[in-house]
């Protein structure tokens, strides 16, 4: 009987616990978790939407009006760099690459896109600090560009103090101060030398970038690579057969990352070339190179066409399914070829 009484009170205690906390709280927490996951998935889809392209001329015109300044040589390029950097930080979801919580931590396509844009910002900020803002090798560096360039080279994954976003904001502020001094109507205190040699130096970096990422895209289906060891083997034995070497292939889970890095790279490069067309127009006309710049822009615009597939397909080159990486690589290869022609015209034209 004593055991029966104890069991009775134990059952009632369990009922009270279920009613006041255990079961209700568990169901409530489960409901909150489900709602959170649904919201995170929806936000992840929204945050993964790539920013649209914009008109460099209209953007620089609007910025000049807001500053009450004339669009001097170099205004379009600097304004475009500011817009690219602001897009990285202010697009839906903000800067995602250093996120530690869902949905940002689950995403990989948009962080790869961000890195592609960031590399272009780093390359152009270095070119402006090293060459474009200086009349010769012995000239002093611009004080604002000496701040902007290292700020954009700050760790792109930092979430602690200082955060990546705060450091990139400092880079944007330095560019804004440089632009303010460059367009000062009373006495310009900054320089932007739109010369053929300065442009050619930056184009050399672009040629290298496009060549590298185009090769990585092509490796989505596996590709044999001839390295230094192979070259030495051919020297030792000209009849050596290298056909049986293991092809280099991008891991399946990284194919979409490489693709979206290429999309970010070409998105930023497209706007920079549109700015170059404005600021370097005189030297491009003198070198008969304006058509080559526009050809680069056409190929980069093609790389930004809408992607209708919900995922990056990796069909073989001549198979039934599309291969988005090879398609992107073809645009990059043609843009790279146009840049090569452009560099020749700037050097020899």
C-alpha positions as CSV (number, residue, x, y, z in Angstrom):
1,X,0.0,0.0,0.0
2,X,2.8,2.3,0.9
3,X,4.3,1.8,-2.6
4,X,0.9,2.6,-4.1
5,X,0.7,5.9,-2.2
6,X,4.2,6.8,-3.3
7,X,3.4,6.0,-6.9
8,X,0.3,8.1,-6.7
9,X,2.1,11.2,-5.5
10,X,4.9,10.6,-8.0
11,X,2.4,10.5,-10.8
12,X,0.7,13.7,-9.6
13,X,4.2,15.4,-9.4
14,X,4.9,14.4,-13.0
15,X,1.5,15.8,-14.1
16,X,2.2,19.1,-12.3
17,X,5.7,19.3,-13.9
18,X,4.4,18.6,-17.4
19,X,1.7,21.2,-16.9
20,X,3.8,24.0,-15.4
21,X,7.1,23.5,-17.2
22,X,8.5,20.3,-18.7
23,X,6.2,19.5,-21.6
24,X,4.9,23.1,-22.3
25,X,8.4,24.6,-22.2
26,X,9.8,21.8,-24.4
27,X,7.1,22.4,-27.0
28,X,7.5,26.2,-26.8
29,X,11.3,25.9,-27.3
30,X,10.7,23.5,-30.2
31,X,8.3,26.0,-31.8
32,X,10.8,28.9,-31.3
33,X,13.5,26.8,-32.9
34,X,11.4,25.9,-35.9
35,X,10.4,29.5,-36.4
36,X,14.0,30.6,-36.1
37,X,15.2,28.1,-38.6
38,X,12.5,29.2,-41.1
39,X,13.4,32.8,-40.7
40,X,17.1,32.0,-41.0
41,X,16.5,30.1,-44.2
42,X,14.4,32.9,-45.7
43,X,17.1,35.5,-44.7
44,X,19.8,33.3,-46.1
45,X,18.1,33.2,-49.5
46,X,17.6,37.0,-49.4
47,X,21.1,37.7,-48.3
48,X,22.5,35.5,-51.1
49,X,21.0,37.7,-53.8
50,X,23.9,39.4,-55.6
51,X,23.8,43.2,-55.8
52,X,22.8,44.7,-59.2
53,X,25.2,46.6,-61.4
54,X,25.0,50.3,-61.4
55,X,25.8,53.2,-63.7
56,X,29.3,54.6,-62.9
57,X,28.5,57.9,-64.7
58,X,25.2,58.4,-62.8
59,X,26.7,57.4,-59.5
60,X,29.7,59.8,-59.8
61,X,27.4,62.5,-61.1
62,X,25.1,62.2,-58.0
63,X,28.1,62.1,-55.6
64,X,29.6,65.2,-57.3
65,X,26.3,67.1,-56.9
66,X,26.0,66.1,-53.2
67,X,29.5,67.3,-52.6
68,X,29.0,70.4,-54.8
69,X,32.1,69.6,-56.8
70,X,33.1,69.2,-60.4
71,X,33.9,65.7,-61.7
72,X,37.7,66.1,-62.2
73,X,39.9,63.4,-63.6
74,X,40.0,60.6,-61.1
75,X,36.6,61.4,-59.7
76,X,34.8,58.4,-61.3
77,X,37.4,55.9,-60.3
78,X,37.5,57.0,-56.7
79,X,33.7,57.3,-56.4
80,X,33.4,53.8,-57.9
81,X,35.8,52.4,-55.3
82,X,33.8,54.0,-52.5
83,X,30.6,52.6,-53.9
84,X,32.1,49.1,-54.2
85,X,33.3,49.2,-50.6
86,X,30.0,50.5,-49.3
87,X,28.1,47.8,-51.2
88,X,30.3,45.1,-49.4
89,X,29.2,46.5,-46.0
90,X,25.7,47.8,-46.7
91,X,24.1,45.2,-48.9
92,X,21.3,43.0,-47.5
93,X,22.8,41.1,-44.5
94,X,25.8,43.4,-44.5
95,X,29.3,41.9,-44.6
96,X,28.7,38.2,-44.2
97,X,32.2,36.6,-44.5
98,X,33.0,37.0,-40.8
99,X,29.6,36.0,-39.4
100,X,29.5,33.5,-36.5
101,X,25.8,32.8,-36.3
102,X,23.0,31.6,-38.7
103,X,22.2,32.3,-41.4
104,X,25.5,34.0,-42.3
105,X,27.6,31.1,-41.0
106,X,25.7,28.7,-43.2
107,X,26.3,30.7,-46.4
108,X,29.3,30.2,-48.7
109,X,28.3,31.7,-52.0
110,X,27.9,35.3,-50.9
111,X,31.1,35.3,-48.8
112,X,33.0,34.0,-51.9
113,X,31.4,36.9,-53.9
114,X,32.5,39.4,-51.3
115,X,36.1,38.1,-51.4
116,X,36.1,38.6,-55.2
117,X,35.0,42.2,-54.8
118,X,37.5,42.7,-52.0
119,X,40.5,41.6,-54.0
120,X,39.6,44.1,-56.7
121,X,39.4,46.9,-54.1
122,X,42.8,45.9,-52.8
123,X,44.4,45.8,-56.2
124,X,43.0,49.2,-57.2
125,X,43.8,50.9,-53.9
126,X,47.4,49.6,-54.2
127,X,47.7,50.9,-57.8
128,X,46.4,54.3,-56.8
129,X,48.8,54.5,-53.8
130,X,51.8,53.2,-55.7
131,X,51.4,54.7,-59.1
132,X,48.3,56.7,-60.1
133,X,48.5,59.3,-57.4
134,X,52.3,59.9,-57.9
135,X,54.0,61.8,-60.7
136,X,57.2,59.7,-60.5
137,X,58.9,57.0,-58.4
138,X,60.5,59.7,-56.1
139,X,57.2,61.4,-55.3
140,X,55.7,61.2,-51.9
141,X,52.6,58.9,-51.3
142,X,49.2,60.5,-50.8
143,X,48.5,60.6,-47.1
144,X,44.9,59.3,-47.4
145,X,45.7,56.5,-49.8
146,X,48.4,55.3,-47.4
147,X,45.6,54.7,-45.0
148,X,43.0,53.3,-47.4
149,X,45.2,50.7,-49.0
150,X,46.3,48.8,-45.8
151,X,42.7,49.1,-44.4
152,X,41.3,47.1,-47.2
153,X,44.1,44.5,-46.7
154,X,42.9,43.9,-43.1
155,X,41.9,40.4,-42.2
156,X,38.6,39.7,-44.0
157,X,37.4,37.2,-41.4
158,X,37.8,39.2,-38.2
159,X,34.7,39.5,-36.0
160,X,36.4,40.6,-32.8
161,X,37.9,44.0,-31.9
162,X,38.7,45.5,-34.4
163,X,36.1,44.0,-36.7
164,X,36.6,43.7,-40.4
165,X,33.7,46.1,-41.0
166,X,35.2,48.9,-38.8
167,X,38.5,48.7,-40.6
168,X,37.0,48.8,-44.0
169,X,34.9,51.8,-42.9
170,X,38.2,53.6,-42.1
171,X,39.3,52.7,-45.7
172,X,36.2,54.3,-47.1
173,X,36.6,57.4,-45.0
174,X,40.2,57.8,-46.3
175,X,39.0,57.5,-49.9
176,X,36.3,60.1,-49.3
177,X,38.9,62.5,-47.9
178,X,41.2,61.8,-50.9
179,X,38.3,62.5,-53.2
180,X,37.4,65.7,-51.3
181,X,41.0,67.0,-51.7
182,X,41.2,65.8,-55.3
183,X,38.1,67.7,-56.3
184,X,38.8,70.9,-54.3
185,X,37.8,73.7,-56.6
186,X,40.0,76.3,-54.9
187,X,43.3,74.3,-54.7
188,X,43.4,70.6,-55.4
189,X,45.6,68.9,-52.8
190,X,45.6,65.4,-54.3
191,X,46.7,64.0,-57.7
192,X,45.4,61.4,-60.1
193,X,47.8,60.9,-63.1
194,X,45.8,59.3,-65.9
195,X,48.8,58.1,-67.8
196,X,49.3,55.1,-70.0
197,X,52.0,53.6,-67.8
198,X,49.9,53.8,-64.7
199,X,47.0,52.2,-66.4
200,X,49.2,49.5,-67.9
201,X,50.6,48.6,-64.5
202,X,47.1,48.1,-63.1
203,X,46.1,46.1,-66.2
204,X,49.0,43.7,-65.6
205,X,47.5,42.8,-62.2
206,X,44.0,42.4,-63.8
207,X,45.5,40.1,-66.4
208,X,47.1,37.9,-63.7
209,X,43.9,37.8,-61.6
210,X,41.7,36.8,-64.6
211,X,44.2,34.2,-65.7
212,X,44.3,32.6,-62.3
213,X,40.6,32.4,-61.6
214,X,39.8,31.3,-65.2
215,X,42.1,28.4,-64.6
216,X,40.4,27.5,-61.3
217,X,37.1,27.6,-63.1
218,X,38.3,25.3,-65.8
219,X,39.5,22.7,-63.3
220,X,35.8,22.1,-62.3
221,X,35.9,19.1,-64.7
222,X,39.4,18.0,-64.1
223,X,42.4,19.2,-66.0
224,X,46.0,18.1,-66.4
225,X,48.5,20.6,-65.3
226,X,52.1,20.8,-66.4
227,X,54.3,21.9,-63.5
228,X,58.0,22.3,-63.0
229,X,58.5,18.6,-62.4
230,X,56.8,17.8,-65.7
231,X,58.9,20.4,-67.5
232,X,62.1,18.9,-66.1
233,X,60.9,15.4,-67.1
234,X,60.4,16.6,-70.7
235,X,63.8,18.1,-70.8
236,X,65.4,14.8,-69.6
237,X,63.2,12.7,-71.9
238,X,61.5,14.6,-74.8
239,X,59.5,11.5,-75.5
240,X,58.1,11.1,-72.0
241,X,54.4,10.4,-71.8
242,X,52.5,12.7,-69.4
243,X,49.1,11.7,-70.4
244,X,48.6,9.3,-67.5
245,X,49.1,12.0,-64.9
246,X,46.4,12.6,-62.3
247,X,44.3,15.6,-63.4
248,X,43.8,18.6,-61.1
249,X,40.2,18.9,-60.2
250,X,38.3,21.4,-58.0
251,X,36.6,19.5,-55.1
252,X,32.9,19.2,-55.7
253,X,31.9,21.2,-52.6
254,X,34.2,24.1,-53.7
255,X,32.9,24.5,-57.3
256,X,30.2,27.0,-56.4
257,X,32.7,29.0,-54.2
258,X,35.1,29.4,-57.1
259,X,32.2,30.4,-59.4
260,X,30.8,33.1,-57.0
261,X,34.3,34.4,-56.3
262,X,34.6,34.9,-60.1
263,X,31.2,36.6,-60.1
264,X,32.3,39.0,-57.4
265,X,35.6,39.6,-59.2
266,X,34.0,40.4,-62.6
267,X,31.2,42.5,-60.9
268,X,33.8,44.8,-59.3
269,X,36.1,44.8,-62.4
270,X,33.2,45.7,-64.6
271,X,32.5,48.9,-62.7
272,X,36.2,49.8,-62.4
273,X,36.6,49.5,-66.2
274,X,33.6,51.7,-66.7
275,X,35.3,54.2,-64.5
276,X,38.6,53.8,-66.3
277,X,36.8,54.5,-69.6
278,X,35.8,57.9,-68.1
279,X,39.0,59.0,-66.3
280,X,41.5,57.7,-68.8
281,X,39.5,58.6,-71.9
282,X,42.1,61.0,-73.3
283,X,45.0,58.6,-73.2
284,X,42.8,55.7,-74.5
285,X,41.8,57.8,-77.5
286,X,45.4,58.8,-78.1
287,X,46.4,55.2,-78.1
288,X,43.4,54.0,-80.2
289,X,42.5,51.8,-77.3
290,X,39.0,52.8,-76.5
291,X,37.5,50.0,-78.4
292,X,39.6,47.5,-76.5
293,X,38.3,48.8,-73.2
294,X,34.8,48.6,-74.4
295,X,35.4,45.0,-75.5
296,X,36.5,44.1,-72.0
297,X,33.4,45.8,-70.6
298,X,31.2,43.7,-73.0
299,X,32.8,40.4,-71.8
300,X,32.5,41.4,-68.2
301,X,28.8,42.3,-68.7
302,X,28.3,38.9,-70.1
303,X,29.7,37.3,-67.0
304,X,27.0,39.1,-64.9
305,X,24.0,37.6,-66.7
306,X,21.2,36.2,-64.6
307,X,21.8,32.7,-63.2
308,X,18.5,30.8,-63.5
309,X,19.7,27.5,-62.1
310,X,19.1,27.1,-58.3
311,X,22.6,25.5,-58.0
312,X,25.9,25.6,-59.9
313,X,25.9,22.8,-62.4
314,X,29.0,20.9,-63.2
315,X,28.3,19.0,-66.4
316,X,31.1,17.9,-68.6
317,X,32.3,20.3,-71.4
318,X,30.3,18.6,-74.1
319,X,27.7,16.7,-71.9
320,X,24.0,17.0,-71.6
321,X,24.1,19.3,-68.5
322,X,25.5,22.8,-68.4
323,X,28.8,23.6,-66.8
324,X,28.5,27.1,-65.3
325,X,32.1,27.2,-64.4
326,X,33.3,26.7,-68.0
327,X,30.8,29.3,-69.2
328,X,32.2,31.8,-66.8
329,X,35.7,30.8,-67.7
330,X,35.0,31.6,-71.4
331,X,33.9,35.1,-70.6
332,X,37.0,35.6,-68.4
333,X,39.3,34.2,-71.1
334,X,37.9,36.7,-73.7
335,X,38.2,39.6,-71.3
336,X,41.7,38.6,-70.5
337,X,42.5,38.5,-74.2
338,X,41.1,42.0,-74.7
339,X,43.2,43.2,-71.7
340,X,46.3,41.8,-73.3
341,X,45.5,43.7,-76.6
342,X,44.8,46.8,-74.6
343,X,48.2,46.6,-72.8
344,X,50.0,46.3,-76.2
345,X,48.2,49.3,-77.5
346,X,49.1,51.3,-74.4
347,X,52.8,50.2,-74.7
348,X,53.2,50.5,-78.4
349,X,50.3,52.5,-79.8
